[in-house]
Every structure is written in structure tokens, then in C-alpha cells.
């Protein structure tokens, strides 16, 4: 079939082949210029057990199963630096998967009100004391770190741990971490 001298079937085949080539190039670019370098950087650190990427949409979601660490802030900043180095100016969202228990989740839940109140009012000393009390009630230890971008909270009890990274200013924060559950 022809429309004004142009064979429609040829145009459709050319478009399909072009689309196939572009998708294949994008797949290999993603695999060899993003995924493999990220996986290599993460495997070179002692912080990460497993990595999964989800690049659907404009923001790349990096799911990291993280190991127990004494300094969540330093670990997070290190992982963020690795990710930023590979992804460059692309937007990404890190999700850290910890090894939380129901007890640790309850301690965090009981701390949320004071955390968000401190973010609004700036009273971080009271927040840290309340988080310590909530951790102590469950027999866990809590550590709180703060920088200009985030509040980093960890609850640790034995070999189980819960990590939360809460952005201090959502509008200014390029990357925010929300932590998933592993042991509920």
C-alpha cells in the first residue's frame, strides 16, 4: 500500500528496526556504563550485600542491602558518593534495606513524633534523648547523626539493626534514603 508514493510497510519496518536498535543501545549503555561500575564500586566496599537498580522513570532507584555499621552517616555518605560518581547528574533515590525486627520498628515508630518535631523546631538535643530512651526500652542501642541534609538514625540490637535517613529539607535534597524492612 502506498500513500503519496511512500510505501507504508517499508516505513513501518524502518521505524521498528530503528526503535529496536535504539532500545538495544540503551540497554547496553545502561548495563556497561551504569550497572556494572556501580556493582563493582559497591562490591569493593564492606557496606553492601546486594544491589538492585530500578531505572523506570526519570529517577533511578538504587536498592542496597546494607550491612551493620557503627556510623550510619559515614556509610550513607560513602554510598551516596559512589552512586553520584557513576550516575553523575542523573537523579537517583537510594533505598537502604536493613535487618530490622518488630521491636526495632516499634522503637522507631515511637520516635517519629519527636523526630519530625525536631525537624520543624530545631530541637535536636531533645530528639536524641527521646530516641535513646525508646531504644533503651527495647534493649537496643540508638545512634543519631545530623548534617545539613539529613538526620541519620540507627537502632541496633545484637545482629539486627534498623536504619533511617530522614531528609532535613526535601526541596533541597537531591537524594533521600528510605529504609526497607527485612525481618518483619
Secondary structure, 3 states (H helix, E strand, C coil): CEECCEEHHHHHHHHHHHHHHHHHHHHHHHHHHHHHHHHHHHHHCCCEEEEEEECCCCCEEEEEEECCCCCHHHHHHHHHHHHHHHHCCCCEEEEEECECCHHHHHHHHHHHHHHHHHHHHCCHHHHHHHHHHHHHHCCCEEEEEECCCEEEEEEEECCEEEEEEEECCCCCCCCCEEEECCCC
